[in-house]
Amino acid sequence: MAHNAVFVAIEAEGQHWTVKADTLTAGSGRRVTDAVNDAIRSAILRLVDAREVDFGAYTGPVYFMMHGVRDEERARELAAALHAALHEDLEPVSRAVPPASSLR
């Protein structure tokens, strides 16, 4: 918060991992654009549909969370993609979460 940065983290939960991001830590002037939020929400919902993350995911626009990620490597990949997206670079999300037909 002292540096007005978006908070992104992974956390171990038993045998699974959680990815979380909070844009409130970046200060009141930080806003997630509709296009970015739509892309992130769509990616998270594809992960839920593919059962890569649990149903109770938070899909923004201020707070994002995905429970039930299978391993640390995948959690780190998703966290990095989420971080990039929150800085308006959507390419890592496209690579990490391909279209629905590719996830199954």
C-alpha positions as a LaTeX table, in Angstrom:
\begin{tabular}{lrrr}
\hline
Residue & $x$ (\AA) & $y$ (\AA) & $z$ (\AA) \\
\hline
Met1 & 0.00 & 0.00 & 0.00 \\
Ala2 & 2.85 & 2.39 & 0.80 \\
His3 & 4.00 & 2.09 & $-2.82$ \\
Asn4 & 0.51 & 2.18 & $-4.37$ \\
Ala5 & 1.06 & $-1.27$ & $-5.88$ \\
Val6 & $-1.51$ & $-3.91$ & $-6.79$ \\
Phe7 & $-1.28$ & $-6.81$ & $-4.32$ \\
Val8 & $-0.90$ & $-10.20$ & $-6.01$ \\
Ala9 & $-0.03$ & $-13.38$ & $-4.11$ \\
Ile10 & $-0.31$ & $-17.13$ & $-4.00$ \\
Glu11 & $-1.05$ & $-19.09$ & $-0.84$ \\
Ala12 & $-0.85$ & $-22.79$ & $-0.01$ \\
Glu13 & $-4.10$ & $-24.33$ & 1.22 \\
Gly14 & $-3.45$ & $-27.96$ & 2.02 \\
Gln15 & $-2.71$ & $-29.73$ & $-1.25$ \\
His16 & $-4.02$ & $-26.85$ & $-3.38$ \\
Trp17 & $-3.15$ & $-23.20$ & $-3.92$ \\
Thr18 & $-5.00$ & $-19.90$ & $-3.98$ \\
Val19 & $-4.22$ & $-16.96$ & $-6.24$ \\
Lys20 & $-5.38$ & $-13.54$ & $-5.09$ \\
Ala21 & $-5.13$ & $-9.93$ & $-6.17$ \\
Asp22 & $-6.39$ & $-6.75$ & $-4.58$ \\
Thr23 & $-6.35$ & $-3.46$ & $-6.49$ \\
Leu24 & $-7.36$ & $-1.38$ & $-3.46$ \\
Thr25 & $-3.74$ & $-1.49$ & $-2.29$ \\
Ala26 & $-2.82$ & 0.61 & $-5.34$ \\
Gly27 & $-4.78$ & 3.57 & $-4.02$ \\
Ser28 & $-8.06$ & 5.21 & $-4.83$ \\
Gly29 & $-6.92$ & 6.45 & $-8.24$ \\
Arg30 & $-6.31$ & 2.90 & $-9.51$ \\
Arg31 & $-9.15$ & 1.54 & $-11.60$ \\
Val32 & $-9.41$ & $-1.69$ & $-13.57$ \\
Thr33 & $-10.79$ & $-0.88$ & $-17.01$ \\
Asp34 & $-13.90$ & $-2.66$ & $-18.20$ \\
Ala35 & $-11.93$ & $-4.41$ & $-20.97$ \\
Val36 & $-9.34$ & $-5.74$ & $-18.54$ \\
Asn37 & $-11.95$ & $-6.79$ & $-16.00$ \\
Asp38 & $-13.96$ & $-8.56$ & $-18.71$ \\
Ala39 & $-10.86$ & $-10.44$ & $-19.90$ \\
Ile40 & $-9.91$ & $-11.50$ & $-16.37$ \\
Arg41 & $-13.48$ & $-12.49$ & $-15.48$ \\
Ser42 & $-13.79$ & $-14.53$ & $-18.66$ \\
Ala43 & $-10.49$ & $-16.31$ & $-17.97$ \\
Ile44 & $-11.46$ & $-17.12$ & $-14.38$ \\
Leu45 & $-14.85$ & $-18.44$ & $-15.48$ \\
Arg46 & $-13.15$ & $-20.66$ & $-18.08$ \\
Leu47 & $-10.92$ & $-22.02$ & $-15.31$ \\
Val48 & $-13.99$ & $-22.70$ & $-13.15$ \\
Asp49 & $-15.75$ & $-24.43$ & $-16.07$ \\
Ala50 & $-12.66$ & $-26.57$ & $-16.66$ \\
Arg51 & $-12.54$ & $-27.33$ & $-12.90$ \\
Glu52 & $-9.04$ & $-25.89$ & $-12.62$ \\
Val53 & $-10.25$ & $-23.56$ & $-9.86$ \\
Asp54 & $-13.11$ & $-23.84$ & $-7.40$ \\
Phe55 & $-16.59$ & $-22.47$ & $-8.08$ \\
Gly56 & $-16.38$ & $-19.68$ & $-5.47$ \\
Ala57 & $-13.86$ & $-17.55$ & $-7.38$ \\
Tyr58 & $-13.99$ & $-13.76$ & $-7.08$ \\
Thr59 & $-13.94$ & $-12.14$ & $-10.51$ \\
Gly60 & $-13.30$ & $-8.48$ & $-9.75$ \\
Pro61 & $-13.37$ & $-5.65$ & $-10.50$ \\
Val62 & $-11.47$ & $-4.80$ & $-7.31$ \\
Tyr63 & $-10.65$ & $-8.17$ & $-5.77$ \\
Phe64 & $-9.79$ & $-11.39$ & $-7.60$ \\
Met65 & $-9.35$ & $-14.82$ & $-6.01$ \\
Met66 & $-9.06$ & $-18.37$ & $-7.31$ \\
His67 & $-9.08$ & $-21.31$ & $-4.86$ \\
Gly68 & $-8.22$ & $-24.92$ & $-5.65$ \\
Val69 & $-5.31$ & $-24.43$ & $-8.06$ \\
Arg70 & $-3.64$ & $-27.85$ & $-8.45$ \\
Asp71 & 0.00 & $-26.94$ & $-7.81$ \\
Glu72 & 2.39 & $-24.11$ & $-7.03$ \\
Glu73 & 3.73 & $-23.82$ & $-10.57$ \\
Arg74 & 0.23 & $-23.29$ & $-12.01$ \\
Ala75 & $-0.62$ & $-20.85$ & $-9.20$ \\
Arg76 & 2.50 & $-18.82$ & $-10.02$ \\
Glu77 & 1.63 & $-18.84$ & $-13.73$ \\
Leu78 & $-1.90$ & $-17.62$ & $-13.03$ \\
Ala79 & $-0.69$ & $-14.98$ & $-10.54$ \\
Ala80 & 1.83 & $-13.63$ & $-13.06$ \\
Ala81 & $-0.85$ & $-13.52$ & $-15.77$ \\
Leu82 & $-3.26$ & $-11.76$ & $-13.41$ \\
His83 & $-0.58$ & $-9.25$ & $-12.41$ \\
Ala84 & 0.20 & $-8.49$ & $-16.07$ \\
Ala85 & $-3.50$ & $-8.12$ & $-16.89$ \\
Leu86 & $-3.98$ & $-5.68$ & $-14.03$ \\
His87 & $-1.25$ & $-3.62$ & $-15.70$ \\
Glu88 & $-3.15$ & $-3.83$ & $-19.01$ \\
Asp89 & $-1.06$ & $-6.58$ & $-20.63$ \\
Leu90 & $-3.56$ & $-9.31$ & $-21.52$ \\
Glu91 & $-1.20$ & $-11.57$ & $-23.49$ \\
Pro92 & $-0.10$ & $-13.65$ & $-20.46$ \\
Val93 & $-3.75$ & $-14.33$ & $-19.59$ \\
Ser94 & $-4.37$ & $-15.51$ & $-23.16$ \\
Arg95 & $-1.42$ & $-17.89$ & $-22.90$ \\
Ala96 & $-2.24$ & $-19.13$ & $-19.38$ \\
Val97 & $-5.98$ & $-19.55$ & $-19.97$ \\
Pro98 & $-6.69$ & $-20.46$ & $-23.59$ \\
Pro99 & $-10.20$ & $-20.53$ & $-25.09$ \\
Ala100 & $-12.64$ & $-22.95$ & $-23.44$ \\
Ser101 & $-12.29$ & $-25.62$ & $-26.12$ \\
Ser102 & $-8.54$ & $-25.88$ & $-25.39$ \\
Leu103 & $-8.92$ & $-26.39$ & $-21.64$ \\
Arg104 & $-10.74$ & $-29.69$ & $-21.63$ \\
\hline
\end{tabular}
